[in-house]
Structure formats: structure tokens, C-alpha cells
Amino acid sequence: MTMGSHTGKVICVGLGPGDPELMSVRADRVIRGSKHVAYFRKAGRAGQARQIVNGMIGPDVAEYPMEYPVTTEIHFSDPEYNRQLAEFYENWAKKIAVLAETETVVVLCEGDPFFYGSFMHLHSRLQGRADVEVVPGITGMSGCWTATGIPITWGDDVLTVLMATLPEEVLAERARDADALVVMKIGRNLPKLRRALATAGRLGAAWIVERGTMEGQRVQRLSEAEAVVPYFSIVLVHGQGRRP
């Protein structure tokens, strides 16, 4: 959109939980009409967001893979980890803002961009630098609880969303107080999460959904699951609230 007085903008598109068919009509339209597409990925990987839109982006589209700095060898509590990530987001915000002066730049985001999405770190840095639009998406957790075939909340159930990166005692306390529970960012925190749920008396009611809505989806009771789970895994405890 370089003609006339039109200036560019940034559109962050929520892609939903992984199945391309669970993308919104608007997301589909924006992606298919895009000329500049940016997305996060780990170095050396194809990137989950990019894989979801395979076949939707033409060969003439300019792609901008935003590769995270290799920080696995630095613990996330280390100030150096934060410094490297902040620099990474700042550099990309600058590049995208410059491009968005004249072009429409589409940024792909798994799930919903404003729900624990990486885009939020760009969004805050783009304020005052570019016009930003956000297209919401179905969350990963919504795709996962649907995969269990059981409603997650009833009546006046309170839904609590936790990160498995939290300390064990915090996880146990929150799990004990919650009616319905979603736990994200599991990975190597699974043993800690199991212990916390056992302490809270919720382990028997917990389910784990791996790769929800995607190829290779697996739904099983957490007590029967293996010790190592894929990155795209969510643990759920269904609410048992008021019913007519």
C-alpha cells in the first residue's frame, strides 16, 4: 500500500491452536493478501507459526524469520538472558516499524497474540512507532480442552491459568484453590507439576493434551503420561461446578 497518502501498518494475526482450519476468516484473508510476513522461530527450526500457514503465502512474499538468540545455555533468571531478549525484540521492532512506514507487515502468532504470545514484546515497543492491528485467535488451551471432549467450566467455576515455570509450592496452592485449571509452559517442569498436583489432591483429575488440534494429538490422564512431553502440551483439570 505505497500509493497515494496510504501509509503502512503492522497486523499481528493470531493463527489459533495449530490446525489451519481453526484460523478465523479474517486471519485467512489477511495472510493470503500479505506481501511482507514476519514470524518468530528458534534458530535452525522451520517455526510452528510458519508451518501453520504453509500453502497460504505466495513465493513472491518477503519473509522475515525472527530467530530467537540462542539463550538455552543461559538460565532465564540471569540478567544476560533478559538483556539479549530485550535487544532482540528492540531490533525487530525497529526493522518492522521502518518497513511499516510504507508497507503492511503481517506478523504471525500462534494462539492469540495477547495471551502469553511473543508478539506482546513487539507490541509494547511498536507503540508510537507504527499503527498496529491485532487479529485475535483461538487459544491453544481452548483447542486442548475441546480435545478432551469435556467442558472445562460449569456454572460459576473459576478458571485458573498457571505456568509450570512457577515454584512448586505456588503451583500446589493455586491448584488446590482452583475449580478448573489450565497449566502451560510444561516441558522440563513436568515432574515438579506432578508433585504439586499430587500435593493439591488434583493429580487424579488431571489430563495432559499433547499437540492439541495438530497432527499427532494425544489426550491422556496425566497420571498415565510419560515423563517427557512435547513442547506443545497443556495440562487440564476440569471444573465440576453448578449444573441445572
Order of alpha helices (4+ residues) and beta strands (2+ residues): beta-alpha-beta-alpha-beta-alpha-beta-alpha-beta-alpha-beta-alpha-beta-alpha-beta-beta-beta
